[in-house]
């Protein structure tokens, strides 16, 4: 698993100042996001787009792990589902205020991932992949079998509070509002990850990824930077889980299942895990491919599988990598 991750993670580059281009592109993308409900006013189109953006956030967290740590995780859905479960359970049972429930739904997965990262960062190869899978499936089994927690495998519906941080929550279940919100969060996350990669901490994490033994030799602590990357990735996944749970008003153990982690990993690789924006694009493209295939064929997974094989063989650096190569050829 480590070899596969190393082949799609970029080499560390010399540190530079804060890049202004991502900030400018992020500002433009935010403006585009606010225009989306007018570009595609259909509620069905908006609902599909909202769900694709949830996938994009989860895939972005997986791609960030690959890019910064050079590691592949099969348990990222654990933090996605944990964020949704903590928020829904606290809200449904009125254990704390809605604002504190939201903060805890972000803090708990982030803290768990950091502590988990302190351990798993010391493990490489197949053992690392199996450990992430085991942790994710352990949380899935708890949610699946503990009926008193959230009705077990039946899942649990819940009602949002009237207001959250002083704002009405009714819009969280409106497709157009959720698209704007999820799009904005995705853009902010991508810009933030870009700035992190350019920061000193990001460069240290990349140096550890490229040659951990040499990093230790020059006196760098290798465990904490890796654990920090796990925590940041979990934070993004938890945001996606909270958004999806709020939009659907429903949580289920499938939010924690390893198959969701595997799907997010495929999205990241198809889009191009070498690029920060690649996993998000891969997630959106694959979501709509699955939706279209499901409309025209009963055995749509076979169509999706064929597309994946084609993309993997013809675009080793993903969709964004292919686009980047084509742009470079045209410039030359």
N, C-alpha and C positions, 0 to 999 in steps of 0.2 A: 504493500500500500504506500510505503514511503517513496518508492521509486516512481510510482504513478503520479504522486503529488508533486515530486520534484520536477517532473517533465512539463507540468503545466503551470508552475509557479515561476515568476520572473526572478532574475538575479537582482541583488541589491545594487542600487545606483548611488553615486555620490550625493550627499545631502545638499539641497539647495534651499533658497528662501521659500516663503509661503507662496504657492502658485496662485496667481490671480485668475487664470483662465477657468479653473473649475468653479470659482465664485461667480464669474460672469455667466458661464453656461448654466449654472444652477439657478441664477436669477431668471434667465430666459425660460428655463424648464418650468419654474414655478408659475410664470405668466401663462405658459401653455396649459398647465394643469387647471388653472381657473377657467380657461376657455373650453375645456373638454365637454362640459355639460351642454354647451351651445353647439359644439361641433357634432356631437352625437346625442341628441336629446332623448332618444329612446330609453325607456327604463330597463328594458331587457339588455340593451347594449351596455348601459351603465352598470348594471348588476354583474354582467360577465367581466367587465373591465375591473370592477372592484375586487372580484375574486382573483383575477390574474395578478393584481397588485399585491395581494396578500402572499401569493406564491413568490412574487418577485422579491419581497422583503426577506422571506425565508431563504430563498436561493442566494440572495446577497450575503446573508450571514454565513452560509456554507462556503461560498466563494471567497469570502474574507479570510476564513480559516486556512483555505488552501493557499491563498496568495501570501499571507503573512507568516503562517506557521509551517507551510509545506506539508500539512497533515490532512488526511481525509477522515471525516466523521460520519458514522452511520447512526448517530444519536441526537442530531440537532433538533429533531421534532420534539424531543423531551422538553426543551426550553420553550419552544413554540406552544406546546400544549400546557406546560406548567404556568406560563403567563396567563393564558385563557382560563385555566382552572382556578388559580388563586383569585383572579378578579371576579369570576362568576360566583364562586362559593361565598366569598366575603360579601358580595352584593346581595345574593339571594337570601342569605341568613342574617343580613344586617348586623354583622359582627363589628364593623368599623364604619367610619364615614366613607362615602364614595371616593373622595379625594385620597384618603389613606389607602383604600383598597387598590386604587390605580397605582399609587406609589409602590405598595408592597408587591403588586403583580409584576412590576418591573424589577424591583430590588431582589426579590427571592430568587428568580432564575439567574440573575446576574451574579449574585453571591454564590449560589450553588455551583455555577459554571467556573467561577474563579477558584473555589476550593477544589473542585473536580480537576481543574487545569493544573493545580499544583502537584497532583498525583499523576495524571495521565500524560503530562508533558515529559515525564521521565521514561515513558514507554514508546517504542517505535514499531514500525512494521505492522504485521498482522495482529500482534498483541494489542496495539493501540486501537486498531479498527474494531476488534472484538470487544475491547473494554468499553468503548463508546456505545457500541450496540447493546451491551449488557446493561449499562446504566439506563439507556433509553427504554429498553424493554422492561426493566424493573419498575419504572414509573408507570408504564402502560399497564402492567399487571395489577398494580395497586388501584389505578383508576377503573380497570375492567372488573375487578372482583369485589371491591369495597363499595357495596351498594349504599351504605349509609353516608358515604362521602358525597357522591353525586349521581346516585341511582345506577352505578355500575355500567354495564354494557349498553343499557338503554339510553344513556345520556341524560342530560338535565337541561330543561328550559329555564330561563330566568328573565326577569323584567329589569330594564335599566332604570336607574334613579331618574327623577325628573330633571335634575341639574347636576353638572359635574364641573367643578372649578367655576361656578357661577354661570355656566353656559348650558342651554337646553340640550338634552341628549337625544331628542326626537330625531335630529338630523343624522345620527349615527346609523340609523336603519333606513335612511333615504339613500338610494343608489347614487344620485348625483353628488350629494354632500360627501358621502363616503369616498367616492372616486377622487374628489378634490383633496380630501384629507389624506387618504392613503398615498396619492401621488406626491403631495407636498412632503410627507414624512419620508418617502422613498428618496426624493431628490435631496433632502437635508441629510439623510443617511449616507448617500453616495458622496456628497461633497465632504461630509465629515470624515468618511473613511479615506478619501483622497488626501485631505489635510493631515490625517493621522499617519498615512504612509510617508508623507514628506517630512514629518516631525522627527526629532531625535529618537523618540521611543520607537516609532515605526521603523526607522532605519536600523536600530539595534535589533528589533525583532526579525527584520529581513536578513541581517547579518547572521543571526543565530540560525535562521532557517537554512542559509546557504552552507554554513560550516560551523556547527555547534561546538566542535572540539577546539577550533581556533578561537572562537569567541570566549570560551572558558580560559584558554591559555593567556589571553590578553586581559583577563580579569573581569569579564562581564558576567553578571548573574543571568543564567539562561532560563531558569524556571519561572521567575516572576513575569518577565515579558511575555512568555508563552501563555501563562495563565491569564494575563491581562487581555490578550487577544481572544482567548476563549470567552472571557467575561463580556467583551464588547460584542462578539458574535451572538452570544446568548441574549444580550440586551435587545439587539435588533430582532432576533427571532421572537422574543417575548412581546415586543410591540406588535408584530404581525399576528401573534396569537390573540392578544387583547382585541385588536381591530376585528378579527374574524369572529370571535365570540360575541362581541358587541353587535356586530352587523347581523348575525344570525339569531342572536338571543338564545344560543344553544351551545353546549359543550358535550363532547363525546370522547371516549378513549382513543378513537381513531386519530385524534389530534396529536397523540403521543407515539403512534405506531412507527416501527422502523421503516415501513414501506414509504411513508411520507418523507423520511430522511433520505431514503434512496432516490425518490423522485426529485427532491431538491438538489441532490448531488448531480443527477443527470442534467437538470436544468442548468446548473452552474457550468458543467463541462461543455454542454452544447452551445451555450452563449459565449463561453470563453472565460475560464476562471483566471486567466492571466491578466484580464482587464477588470477593473473595479465595476464597470457598468455591464460587463458581459453576462454575469448570472441573471441579472434582472431582465435583460433582453431575452435570454434563453428561456426564462420562466414564462414570459408573456407569449413568446412564439409557440412554445410547446402547449400552453394552455389553449390557445386558439386552434392549434392543429388537432388536439384531442376533441375539442368541441365540434369542429367541422367534420372530423372522421366519425364521431358518434351520430351525427345527423344523417350521414349517407351510407353507413355500413353497420351491420349488426356486430361484426367482429372487428370493431374499430381498434382494439389494442394491437392487432397484427399490422394495421396501417401505420400506427404510431411507431411500432417497433422497426418497421422497414425504413421509415424516415430517420429514426435515430441511427440505424446502421449506416445509412447513406451519409448523414452529417458527420458521424465519427470517422468514416473512412476518407471522406473528401475534404473535411475541414478540421484538421487536428487541433487547431487553436480556436475552434468555435466560430460562431457567426461573426462576432466582432473582430476576431483575428483575420478572417477572410476579407471583411470589409476594409480593415486596415491595410492588408496586403494589396488589395486592388487600388486603394487610394495612393499607396506608395508607388505602385507601377505606373499609374497615370502621371504622377508628378515627375518620375524619371523620364 
